[in-house]
């Protein structure tokens, strides 16, 4: 299962429409929204998620909702760490598709 997560460069979590403050900053050119591909994995007893464009950005949780909440926080922390180390924040580049195959 694949999802996309949006995050602005000011490291505030964005899970829906921009609020008034974010919209104002976006108009001023201070906020750059980024949409990362998130791969969700449904295991036997838990869910996992990782962001292919952010190596090491991985979470696990008990439900899909929990994993999506955790991965938003992980993306923000990962990006914050990169900024603190004067490293560039990778631009989203991953895409996804599905391939249908015959069952063996």
PAZAPA-4460 file (N, C-alpha, C; in steps of 0.05 Angstrom, whole numbers, plus 32768, in hexadecimal, padded with zeros to 4 digits):
% residues 104
    n_x    n_y    n_z   ca_x   ca_y   ca_z    c_x    c_y    c_z   seq   type   mol
   8011   7FE9   8000   8000   8000   8000   8012   8019   8000     1      X     A
   800C   802C   7FF0   801C   8044   7FED   800C   805D   7FF4     2      X     A
   8018   806F   8001   800B   8089   8008   801F   809F   8003     3      X     A
   8015   80B7   8002   8027   80CE   8000   8023   80E0   8018     4      X     A
   8038   80EC   8022   8037   80FD   8039   8042   8118   8030     5      X     A
   8034   812E   8039   803E   8149   8033   804C   8154   804B     6      X     A
   8061   8163   8047   8070   816F   805C   807C   8189   8052     7      X     A
   8079   819F   8061   8086   81B8   8057   80A2   81BA   8061     8      X     A
   80B2   81CB   8055   80CE   81CD   805C   80D3   81DA   8077     9      X     A
   80BE   81E7   8083   80C1   81F1   809E   80BC   81DC   80B3    10      X     A
   80B8   81C3   80AA   80B6   81AB   80BB   809D   81AA   80CC    11      X     A
   8088   81B6   80C3   806F   81B3   80D1   8060   819D   80C2    12      X     A
   8054   818B   80D2   8045   8175   80C5   802D   8181   80B7    13      X     A
   8028   8176   809F   8011   817F   808F   8003   8166   8086    14      X     A
   7FEB   8161   808F   7FDD   814A   8087   7FC4   8150   8078    15      X     A
   7FBF   8169   8073   7FA7   8172   8065   7FAC   818D   8059    16      X     A
   7F96   819D   8056   7F9A   81B8   804B   7FAB   81C9   805D    17      X     A
   7FB8   81DC   8051   7FC8   81EF   8061   7FB6   8200   8073    18      X     A
   7FBF   8205   808C   7FB0   8218   809C   7FB7   8234   8094    19      X     A
   7FAA   8248   80A1   7FAE   8264   8098   7FCB   826C   809A    20      X     A
   7FD9   8265   80B0   7FF5   826D   80B3   8006   8260   809E    21      X     A
   8002   8246   8098   8012   8239   8084   800C   8244   8069    22      X     A
   7FF3   824A   8063   7FEC   8255   8049   7FF8   8270   8045    23      X     A
   7FF9   8280   805A   8005   829B   8059   8023   8298   8053    24      X     A
   8031   8286   8061   804E   8282   805D   8053   8277   8041    25      X     A
   8041   8265   8038   8044   8259   801D   8042   826F   8008    26      X     A
   8030   8282   800C   802E   8298   7FF9   8047   82AA   7FF9    27      X     A
   8054   82AC   8010   806C   82BC   8012   8084   82AC   8008    28      X     A
   8080   8293   8000   8096   8283   7FF5   80A7   8276   800A    29      X     A
   809F   8276   8023   80AF   826A   8039   80AA   824D   803D    30      X     A
   8094   8242   8033   808D   8226   8037   808D   8218   801D    31      X     A
   809B   8202   801C   809C   81F1   8005   8091   81D6   800D    32      X     A
   8079   81CF   8002   806D   81B6   8009   807A   81A0   7FF8    33      X     A
   807F   818A   8005   808C   8173   7FF8   807A   815B   7FFC    34      X     A
   8076   814B   7FE8   8065   8133   7FE9   8076   811B   7FE6    35      X     A
   807A   810C   7FFC   808B   80F4   7FFB   807A   80DB   7FF8    36      X     A
   8084   80C8   7FE9   8078   80AE   7FE7   807E   809F   8000    37      X     A
   806A   8093   800C   806D   8083   8024   8063   8066   801E    38      X     A
   8074   8053   8023   806D   8037   801E   8063   802C   8039    39      X     A
   804A   8022   8039   803F   8015   8051   8040   7FF7   804D    40      X     A
   8047   7FEA   8063   8047   7FCD   8063   8036   7FC2   8079    41      X     A
   8024   7FB0   8072   8011   7FA4   8085   801C   7F88   808D    42      X     A
   8029   7F87   80A4   8034   7F6E   80AE   801F   7F5D   80BD    43      X     A
   8027   7F46   80C6   8015   7F34   80D5   800A   7F41   80EF    44      X     A
   801A   7F52   80FC   8011   7F5D   8115   8015   7F7B   8118    45      X     A
   801F   7F88   8102   8024   7FA4   8104   8026   7FB0   80E7    46      X     A
   8029   7FCA   80E6   802D   7FD8   80CD   8048   7FE5   80CE    47      X     A
   8054   7FE9   80B6   806D   7FF7   80B4   806B   800B   809E    48      X     A
   807C   801F   809E   807D   8033   8088   8099   803C   8085    49      X     A
   80A1   8043   806C   80BA   804F   8067   80B7   8062   804F    50      X     A
   80CB   8075   804D   80CB   8089   8038   80E3   8084   8027    51      X     A
   80DF   807A   800E   80F6   8073   7FFD   8109   808A   7FF8    52      X     A
   80FE   80A3   7FF8   8110   80BA   7FF2   811F   80C4   800B    53      X     A
   8119   80B9   8022   8126   80C0   803B   8131   80A7   8048    54      X     A
   8148   809D   803F   8152   8084   804B   8154   8086   8069    55      X     A
   814B   8070   8076   814B   806F   8093   8132   807A   80A0    56      X     A
   8120   8085   8091   8107   8090   809C   80F3   807A   809C    57      X     A
   80F1   806C   80B2   80E1   8053   80B5   80D2   8054   80CF    58      X     A
   80B9   804A   80CF   80AA   8048   80E8   809A   802E   80E8    59      X     A
   8090   8026   8100   807E   800F   8103   8069   8017   8117    60      X     A
   8051   800B   8114   803B   8010   8126   8026   7FFB   8125    61      X     A
   8012   7FFE   8135   7FFD   7FEA   8136   7FE7   7FED   8122    62      X     A
   7FE4   8005   8116   7FCF   8009   8103   7FD9   801B   80EC    63      X     A
   7FCA   801C   80D6   7FD1   802D   80C0   7FD1   804A   80C8    64      X     A
   7FBD   8052   80D8   7FBB   806E   80E1   7FD2   8075   80F2    65      X     A
   7FDA   8063   8104   7FF1   8069   8115   800B   806C   8105    66      X     A
   800F   805A   80F1   8027   805B   80E1   8028   8075   80D1    67      X     A
   8011   807D   80C6   8011   8096   80B6   8018   80AE   80C8    68      X     A
   800D   80AE   80E0   8014   80C4   80F3   8032   80C3   80FA    69      X     A
   803C   80AC   8100   8058   80A9   8107   806B   80B0   80F0    70      X     A
   8063   80A9   80D7   8076   80AF   80C1   8076   80CD   80BB    71      X     A
   8060   80DB   80C0   8061   80F8   80BD   8075   8104   80D1    72      X     A
   8074   80FB   80E9   8087   8104   80FE   80A3   80FD   80F6    73      X     A
   80A7   80E4   80EC   80C2   80DB   80E5   80CD   80EB   80CE    74      X     A
   80BC   80F2   80BA   80C6   8103   80A4   80CF   811E   80AF    75      X     A
   80BF   812A   80C1   80C6   8144   80CC   80E0   8142   80DB    76      X     A
   80E3   812E   80EC   80FC   812B   80FB   8114   8125   80E9    77      X     A
   8110   8115   80D5   8126   810F   80C2   812E   8128   80B4    78      X     A
   811B   8138   80AA   8121   8151   809C   812F   8165   80AF    79      X     A
   8125   8166   80C8   8131   8178   80DB   814F   8171   80E0    80      X     A
   8154   8157   80E2   816F   814E   80E7   8181   8155   80CF    81      X     A
   8177   8152   80B7   8186   8159   809F   818D   8177   809F    82      X     A
   8178   8187   80A6   817D   81A4   80A6   8192   81AC   80BB    83      X     A
   8190   819F   80D3   81A4   81A5   80E8   81C0   819E   80E0    84      X     A
   81C3   818A   80CE   81DD   8182   80C5   81E5   818F   80AB    85      X     A
   81D6   81A4   80A3   81DA   81B3   808A   81DA   81A0   8072    86      X     A
   81C9   818C   8073   81C6   8179   805D   81AD   8181   804E    87      X     A
   81AC   817D   8034   8194   8183   8025   817E   816E   802B    88      X     A
   8165   8177   802A   814E   8166   802E   8148   815B   8012    89      X     A
   8149   8140   800F   8145   8135   7FF4   8129   813C   7FE9    90      X     A
   8128   8143   7FD0   810E   8148   7FC4   8100   812E   7FBF    91      X     A
   80E6   812D   7FC1   80D8   8115   7FBB   80DC   810D   7F9D    92      X     A
   80E3   80F4   7F99   80E8   80EB   7F7E   80DB   80D0   7F78    93      X     A
   80D4   80C1   7F8D   80C9   80A6   7F89   80AD   80A7   7F7E    94      X     A
   80A6   8094   7F6E   808C   8091   7F63   8083   8074   7F67    95      X     A
   806A   806E   7F63   8061   8053   7F67   804F   804A   7F51    96      X     A
   804C   8030   7F4F   8039   8025   7F3C   8034   8008   7F46    97      X     A
   8020   7FFC   7F3B   801A   7FE0   7F41   801E   7FCF   7F29    98      X     A
   8027   7FB7   7F2D   802B   7FA3   7F18   801A   7F8B   7F1D    99      X     A
   800A   7F83   7F0A   7FF9   7F6C   7F0D   8006   7F54   7F01   100      X     A
   8007   7F3D   7F10   8013   7F25   7F06   8000   7F0E   7F0B   101      X     A
   8005   7EF8   7EFC   7FF5   7EE0   7EFF   7FFC   7ED3   7F1A   102      X     A
   7FE9   7EC8   7F28   7FEE   7EBA   7F41   7FFA   7E9E   7F3A   103      X     A
   800E   7E96   7F49   801A   7E7C   7F44   800B   7E65   7F50   104      X     A
***
